[in-house]
Amino acid sequence: MKTSKILVTCPKGIAPCLAQEIKDLGFAGPQESIAGVSVSGSITDTLRLNLHLRTGHHVLYRLKDFTCENPEQLYKEIYEIAWEEIIDKSGYVSVASSVDNPTIKNWQFANLKCKDAIVDRIYKAEGKRPDSGPLTDKTVIFLYWKYNSCSVYIDTSGESLAKRGYRRIPLDAPMQETLAAAVVLAANYHGDTNFINPMCGSGTLAIEAGLIALGKAPGLTRQNYGFMHLKGYNDAIWENLRKEARGKIQKTIGKKIIAGDINPEAIEAARINSRLAGVEKYIDFVVGDYRQTPLPNDKNIIMFNPGYGIRLQEAKKLELTYKEIGDFLKQKCAGSTGYIFSGNLSLLKKVGLKAGRKMIFFNGPIECRLCEYEIYQNASQ
Ligand SMILES: C[S@@+](CC[C@H](N)C(=O)[O-])C[C@H]1O[C@@H](n2cnc3c(N)ncnc32)[C@H](O)[C@@H]1O
């Protein structure tokens, strides 16, 4: 397939970080939008993006842009695409979409029209319809239809890239892997500082830090992608990209990654998850209160992700926790940079330290902040 627009989607707030990652992979002129970054490239380029990106969700390869007023026109335009060259007649296709058009009351109807056009076209050309349904682990087509402007993409990722494949034990309120990677990168962590994560839960932040420090492509742990189900998929190209990525993994990490949690079950889960991600031996796990986490005598990154307290009563209880984290940073972490990531902006006010930077992220619909605190030597005085 030829060069086309590639749109990489991401949660709101992450596009600048994603654009930087895409630039670092050698793509020219990435264009940022609210929840995505677009570049120009080939289907082979989508394989590289799927393998290496830490903060993207879906790598979409554009097939067609057109003006579309109604469902009949949608069917006609989509039927014109040579689907028999893209999807095997014995394959499986599912359609996902983002639709905002006055003639469509229910997005499922638009998906159905799109799916019908695809399978009817393949039937006409090949005498057999591929299966279709909601599963996203085979071929996924993405329809973007806003007012009268429509684009059809192949979702070369299939399932979201946030599902790295290493998190078997999620526990309570785990951070999405892509969000965790974006938060770690936003703290300017590249493996050349100690990374301390004293409330690690299932370990997502520490694991993403480990992958970053090692230079390990996050896609190496995942076995299935949408592009693998396309006609003409060349496994040799994918294997070469994987081999090249494996060759770039560092043998050691110069600095420490320390992950602690008061709950022994969390540490057990984090350990198992980190093993699946291939970073277990680079993380020191400790069970205990965060105030007991061993701190190297160095300029460390100390990152907290305490609970947000969705219910009012829980939030009330957490007020003291946030205040005490602030005290701990002030009294015990001089010379380091502290970070608190939270979706509760009122609780962040209880920390009692002035954030030098406040970065906005979204955890699903919840607006979150990553607050950065430079802790100076005389902060506790
Ligand atoms: C919101 S979760 C962290 C989620 C984590 N980022 C993940 O991706 O799984 C907060 C964690 O803080 C831990 N925690 C609560 N109080 C603590 C304390 N005093 N010391 C250490 N850990 C604590 C909880 O056990 C819980 O695992």
The ligand as an SDF file (V2000), in Angstrom:
LIG
                    3D

 27 29  0  0  0  0  0  0  0  0999 V2000
   -3.8440    4.4210   43.2540 C   0  0  0  0  0  0  0  0  0  0  0  0
   -2.9110    3.0780   43.7940 S   0  0  0  0  0  0  0  0  0  0  0  0
   -1.5070    3.1400   42.7380 C   0  0  0  0  0  0  0  0  0  0  0  0
   -1.8240    2.5690   41.3870 C   0  0  0  0  0  0  0  0  0  0  0  0
   -0.5910    2.3310   40.5330 C   0  0  0  0  0  0  0  0  0  0  0  0
   -0.0790    3.5510   39.9450 N   0  0  0  0  0  0  0  0  0  0  0  0
   -0.8950    1.3010   39.4340 C   0  0  0  0  0  0  0  0  0  0  0  0
   -0.7480    1.6130   38.2530 O   0  0  0  0  0  0  0  0  0  0  0  0
   -1.3000    0.1880   39.7860 O   0  0  0  0  0  0  0  0  0  0  0  0
   -2.2840    3.6270   45.3310 C   0  0  0  0  0  0  0  0  0  0  0  0
   -1.4300    2.6020   46.0770 C   0  0  0  0  0  0  0  0  0  0  0  0
   -0.9130    3.2170   47.2610 O   0  0  0  0  0  0  0  0  0  0  0  0
   -0.7460    2.2140   48.2400 C   0  0  0  0  0  0  0  0  0  0  0  0
   -0.6220    2.8750   49.5620 N   0  0  0  0  0  0  0  0  0  0  0  0
   -1.6000    3.4730   50.2900 C   0  0  0  0  0  0  0  0  0  0  0  0
   -1.0830    3.9650   51.4360 N   0  0  0  0  0  0  0  0  0  0  0  0
    0.2410    3.6840   51.4270 C   0  0  0  0  0  0  0  0  0  0  0  0
    1.3130    3.9550   52.3470 C   0  0  0  0  0  0  0  0  0  0  0  0
    1.1320    4.5940   53.4790 N   0  0  0  0  0  0  0  0  0  0  0  0
    2.5610    3.5410   51.9970 N   0  0  0  0  0  0  0  0  0  0  0  0
    2.7760    2.8760   50.8340 C   0  0  0  0  0  0  0  0  0  0  0  0
    1.7880    2.5760   49.9450 N   0  0  0  0  0  0  0  0  0  0  0  0
    0.5410    2.9820   50.2430 C   0  0  0  0  0  0  0  0  0  0  0  0
   -1.9810    1.3590   48.0800 C   0  0  0  0  0  0  0  0  0  0  0  0
   -1.7650    0.0660   48.6390 O   0  0  0  0  0  0  0  0  0  0  0  0
   -2.1600    1.3670   46.5460 C   0  0  0  0  0  0  0  0  0  0  0  0
   -1.5770    0.2110   45.9900 O   0  0  0  0  0  0  0  0  0  0  0  0
  1  2  1  0
  2  3  1  0
  2 10  1  0
  3  4  1  0
  4  5  1  0
  5  6  1  0
  5  7  1  0
  7  8  2  0
  7  9  1  0
 10 11  1  0
 11 12  1  0
 11 26  1  0
 12 13  1  0
 13 14  1  0
 13 24  1  0
 14 15  1  0
 14 23  1  0
 15 16  2  0
 16 17  1  0
 17 18  1  0
 17 23  2  0
 18 19  1  0
 18 20  2  0
 20 21  1  0
 21 22  2  0
 22 23  1  0
 24 25  1  0
 24 26  1  0
 26 27  1  0
M  CHG  2   2   1   9  -1
M  END
$$$$
